[in-house]
Amino acid sequence: MVVSPSGPVPKESLETGCAILREWGLDVVVAPHALDRHPSFDYLAGSDQDRARDLQEAWCDPSVSGVICARGGYGAQRMIELIDWAAMRAAGPKVLVGFSDITALHGAFATHLGLATVHGPMPGTTMFTDDDRTADLLRRMLMEPGEAMALTSPDARVLVPGAARGVTIGGCLSLLAGEIGTPTARASAAGGIVLLEDVGEKAYRLDGFLTQLLRTGWFDGVAGVALGSWKDCEPVEELMMDRLGGLGVPIVADLGFGHCDSSITVPLGVPAVLDADVGTLSLEVPALA
């Protein structure tokens, strides 16, 4: 089932994306409020209550095996407290796909349900409908997870050498910083391989997000850092080294996930090995095992 927990999605875009999913052999159902628009705030896909209801009902429907978010934008944080997490736990494990603003949901699913989720492209966006490689990498992760264990990008390169083992966590940097202190935020990245990416941000704002996470101790004990795309952001490499280099852990840049062309799909909550020297993130178990 396709849901819209954040921003509104154009009908034509969603229809194109759903057609691609159907070509994969999936039986795609669009949630009742997926195409809604909030009457007052045009950056929201309908009311908080309806967006939360769609997500919860999709997850709790025994005929639904996976929930794919139509797009990101903004709004997921507004409806997290409206979800009955006990009912979600009782429904058992399923697949959740999305990224960007969906970072807030990845954190909530990890905290409340203890589940791995999928940081991947969404069918209501052009990066999915117009980029065959991006779409196919999601297909492989969902339908051939055993064949999608070694993740990399042609542009991947080392910032801090070394290798580390840990559970993949993270997502959109601004959302990770914005979630700190909330009931659904991961308290610490200790022992984790942190994935970071963002879009359209000034350097000083990225600095602020990183500094906020550092000051709260969120990065204490982190095993390694993988940096994805920073589309339409000011240059970040020197900033990342200034803020994160002192952690003394392996850091790889341009791993190719996030708001970019040919974006790779990365599961969150899965044990993996980050080898910064060769620019790879190797999953130790299939994403949907």
C-alpha positions in Angstrom: 0.0 0.0 0.0 1.2 3.5 -0.9 0.7 6.2 1.8 1.5 9.9 2.1 2.6 10.6 5.6 4.3 13.9 4.7 3.9 16.2 1.7 1.2 16.1 -1.0 1.9 14.2 -4.2 0.6 15.0 -7.7 -1.8 12.3 -9.0 0.0 11.9 -12.3 3.4 11.3 -10.6 2.0 8.8 -8.2 0.2 6.9 -11.0 3.4 6.7 -12.9 5.3 5.4 -9.9 2.6 2.9 -9.0 2.7 1.6 -12.6 6.4 0.8 -12.2 5.7 -1.1 -9.0 3.0 -3.1 -10.7 5.5 -4.0 -13.5 7.5 -5.7 -10.8 4.5 -7.9 -10.1 3.3 -6.1 -7.0 -0.4 -5.7 -6.2 -0.4 -1.9 -5.5 -3.1 -0.2 -3.5 -3.2 3.6 -2.9 -4.3 4.5 0.6 -7.6 6.5 0.9 -6.0 9.8 1.7 -2.7 9.5 -0.2 -3.7 12.2 -2.7 -5.2 14.6 -0.2 -4.1 18.2 0.4 -4.5 20.0 3.7 -7.0 22.8 3.3 -4.8 25.4 5.1 -1.3 24.2 4.8 -0.4 23.2 1.2 2.8 21.5 2.3 0.8 18.7 4.0 -0.9 15.7 2.3 -4.2 16.1 4.2 -4.8 16.3 7.9 -2.5 14.8 10.5 -5.2 12.4 11.6 -5.9 11.1 8.1 -2.2 10.7 7.3 -1.7 8.8 10.6 -4.8 6.7 10.0 -3.7 5.7 6.5 -0.3 4.6 7.8 -1.7 2.6 10.7 -4.5 0.9 8.8 -2.1 0.0 6.0 0.3 -1.6 8.5 -2.4 -3.4 10.4 -4.1 -4.7 7.3 -3.2 -8.5 7.1 -3.5 -8.3 3.3 -0.7 -5.7 3.1 2.9 -7.0 3.2 4.7 -3.6 2.7 4.0 0.1 3.1 5.7 2.5 0.6 5.7 6.2 1.2 4.7 8.3 -1.8 7.1 11.1 -1.1 8.9 13.1 1.7 8.6 16.8 2.1 7.4 17.6 5.6 4.7 16.4 8.0 5.7 12.9 9.4 6.7 14.4 12.8 3.3 16.0 13.2 1.4 12.7 13.1 3.7 10.3 14.9 2.0 10.7 18.3 -1.4 9.9 16.7 -0.3 6.4 15.8 -1.3 3.4 18.0 2.1 1.8 18.3 0.8 -1.1 20.3 -1.6 -2.0 17.4 1.3 -1.6 15.0 3.4 -4.0 17.1 0.6 -6.6 17.1 0.4 -6.5 13.4 3.9 -8.0 13.1 6.8 -7.1 10.8 6.4 -5.7 7.4 8.3 -3.5 5.0 8.5 0.3 5.3 10.1 2.2 2.4 10.9 5.9 2.2 13.6 8.6 3.0 14.0 12.3 3.5 11.2 13.4 5.9 10.4 9.7 6.4 13.6 9.6 8.5 11.3 10.5 11.4 9.3 7.3 10.8 12.4 5.2 10.4 13.4 6.3 13.9 9.9 5.7 15.3 9.7 2.2 13.8 13.1 1.3 15.3 12.2 2.7 18.7 8.6 1.4 19.0 8.7 -1.7 16.9 12.3 -2.7 16.8 12.2 -3.3 13.1 14.6 -2.7 10.2 13.3 -0.4 7.5 14.3 0.6 4.0 15.9 4.0 3.1 14.9 4.1 -0.5 13.2 6.1 -3.3 9.5 6.8 -3.4 7.1 6.3 -6.2 5.7 9.9 -6.2 9.0 11.4 -7.1 10.9 11.9 -10.3 14.1 10.3 -8.9 12.1 7.1 -8.9 10.0 7.5 -12.1 12.7 9.0 -14.3 15.8 7.1 -13.1 15.7 3.4 -14.1 18.8 2.5 -12.0 17.4 4.1 -8.8 14.1 2.2 -9.3 15.8 -1.1 -10.1 18.1 -0.8 -7.0 15.0 -0.6 -4.8 13.4 -3.5 -6.7 16.5 -5.6 -6.0 16.5 -4.7 -2.3 12.8 -5.6 -1.9 12.6 -8.7 -4.2 16.1 -10.1 -4.4 17.6 -9.0 -1.0 20.2 -11.8 -1.0 21.6 -10.2 -4.2 21.8 -6.7 -2.8 24.4 -7.1 0.0 27.3 -5.0 -1.2 26.4 -1.3 -1.5 28.6 1.3 -3.1 28.8 4.1 -5.7 31.4 4.9 -8.4 32.1 8.2 -6.6 32.6 6.7 -3.1 35.9 7.8 -1.6 37.6 7.7 1.8 37.7 10.7 4.1 38.9 8.8 7.2 40.4 5.4 6.5 39.5 2.2 8.2 36.8 -0.4 8.6 34.0 -0.7 11.1 31.1 -3.1 12.0 27.8 -1.9 13.3 24.0 -1.6 12.7 23.0 0.9 10.0 21.1 3.9 11.3 20.5 7.5 10.2 18.9 9.2 7.2 18.3 12.9 6.6 20.6 15.0 8.8 18.1 17.8 9.5 15.4 15.3 10.6 17.9 13.4 12.9 18.7 16.7 14.6 15.1 17.8 14.7 14.0 14.5 16.4 16.5 14.8 19.3 14.6 14.9 22.6 11.4 13.4 21.2 10.0 10.0 22.5 10.7 8.4 19.1 14.3 9.5 18.6 17.1 7.0 18.9 18.9 8.1 22.0 22.4 7.3 20.7 24.2 6.2 17.6 26.6 4.1 19.8 27.8 1.0 17.9 26.1 2.1 14.7 27.1 2.9 11.1 25.5 6.3 10.7 24.2 7.3 7.3 23.9 11.0 6.7 22.5 13.0 3.7 20.4 16.1 3.1 19.2 18.5 0.4 19.1 22.2 -0.2 20.9 23.3 3.0 23.3 26.1 3.7 26.6 25.1 5.3 25.9 26.9 8.5 22.6 25.0 9.0 24.4 21.7 8.4 27.0 22.8 10.9 24.2 23.5 13.4 22.6 20.1 12.9 25.9 18.3 13.4 26.8 20.4 16.4 23.4 19.7 18.0 23.9 16.0 17.6 27.5 16.2 18.9 26.5 18.3 21.9 23.8 15.9 22.9 26.3 13.0 22.8 24.4 11.3 20.1 27.6 10.4 18.2 29.3 9.0 21.3 30.5 5.5 20.6 29.6 5.5 16.9 31.4 2.9 14.8 31.6 4.6 11.4 30.0 7.3 9.2 28.8 7.0 5.6 27.9 10.2 3.8 25.4 10.2 1.0 24.3 13.0 -1.3 24.1 16.7 -0.5 22.1 17.9 -3.5 21.8 21.7 -3.7 23.7 22.1 -0.5 26.8 24.3 0.0 30.1 22.3 -0.1 30.2 19.9 2.9 33.5 18.0 2.8 35.6 20.4 4.9 32.6 20.8 7.3 32.2 17.1 7.7 35.8 16.6 8.6 35.7 19.6 11.0 32.7 18.3 12.8 33.1 14.5 12.5 36.8 13.9 11.9 37.5 14.0 15.6 35.3 11.0 16.2 38.2 8.9 15.1 36.1 6.5 13.1 36.1 5.5 9.4 34.2 8.0 7.2 33.3 7.4 3.5 31.9 10.2 1.3 29.6 10.1 -1.7 28.3 6.6 -1.1 25.4 7.5 -3.4 22.2 7.4 -1.3 19.7 10.2 -0.7 18.5 13.0 -2.9 20.6 12.1 -6.0 20.5 10.4 -9.3 21.2 6.7 -9.3 20.5 6.6 -5.6 21.2 3.3 -3.9 18.7 1.8 -1.5 20.0 1.2 2.0 18.3 -0.8 4.8 18.4 0.7 8.3 18.6 -1.5 11.3 20.8 -4.1 9.6 24.3 -5.2 10.7 26.9 -4.2 8.2 30.6 -3.5 7.6 31.8 -0.1 6.4 35.1 -0.2 4.6 36.1 3.4 4.0 39.3 2.5 2.2 37.4 0.8 -0.7 34.1 2.8 -0.3 31.7 -0.1 0.4 28.9 -0.8 2.9 28.5 -4.6 3.1 25.3 -6.0 4.7 25.9 -9.0 6.9 22.3 -10.3 6.5 19.8 -9.6 3.7 17.7 -6.5 4.4 14.4 -8.4 4.6 15.7 -11.6 6.4 
